[in-house]
Amino acid sequence: MKIGLIGYGKMGKAIERIALQRNHIIAWQIGSKDADLLHTFHPKSVDVVIEFSQPKAAYHNVYTCLQQGIPVICGTTGWLDRKPEIDQYCKEQGGTFFYATNFSLAMQLFFRLNELLAQYMNPCPEFQVTLEETHDITKKDQPSGTAIQLAEGIIKNLNRKTGWLHTSTAEPSQVAIVSHRIPHSMGTHMVQYSSPLEELAIKHVTKNRDSLAQGVVLVAEWIQGKKGVLGMENFLGF
């Protein structure tokens, strides 16, 4: 399989390493300084593009890939207010667009455990929920896309919550998201329910960026020949 990479930072290099280990070809890489080159690539030059860039660039990068008729997998967070536009454009073009906030297979299980726990907490109004996320100091967006997805999973299943707020103190109807940025963190997410008498928490810790990169490459292998707007629920069959 021929892969194009948009974004050649730590994540892009990890994806490259895993892809080469699985006998794929990296046809080209595009960094922030040569983004204009994306317009010159033809669908025959790659089988799929993997996009891990910056929030301000992601929309343009994904749109251009779809415009060129190139299937694209995106993991950049912090731009999702415009994702509905991309979804619609993908459908109109008959293209292929796969998006996930987190490509870790264990995190996908964590998302579902989070939703199930929220359901079980409905009869327990004395428990207040807080969500904490920790990433490297270089991460641009706060809160992380993964934290937002976790918060939305709680809101969907816990009847007393109607929204989220990026703060350590939130209204009773809101899920509080607390962000930490420290050097050399691969990513930690914890959902905690606390009452005056006890505490219950679930946590996911990314120990190595390769866990995310492996998930991305597996999706790239799976996506061949598929069309439409896709996500991890399609890949895993949830």
Secondary structure as UniProt FT lines:
FT   STRAND          2..6
FT   HELIX           10..21
FT   TURN            22..23
FT   STRAND          25..30
FT   HELIX           32..40
FT   HELIX           43..45
FT   STRAND          48..51
FT   HELIX           55..67
FT   TURN            68..69
FT   STRAND          72..74
FT   HELIX           80..82
FT   HELIX           83..93
FT   STRAND          96..99
FT   HELIX           105..120
FT   TURN            121..123
FT   TURN            125..126
FT   STRAND          128..136
FT   TURN            137..138
FT   HELIX           145..157
FT   TURN            159..160
FT   STRAND          163..165
FT   TURN            172..173
FT   STRAND          174..182
FT   TURN            183..184
FT   STRAND          188..194
FT   STRAND          199..205
FT   HELIX           210..222
FT   TURN            223..225
FT   STRAND          228..230
FT   HELIX           232..236
//
